[in-house]
């Protein structure tokens, strides 16, 4: 359940961000994993 909440907040944050920022976030997530 906690994981689902995190995903929701992440999605919402992405919506607020610009496309470029979203791209950066995606790259960062891939790098961390």
Long-range contacts (C-beta under 8 A, 24 or more apart in sequence): none
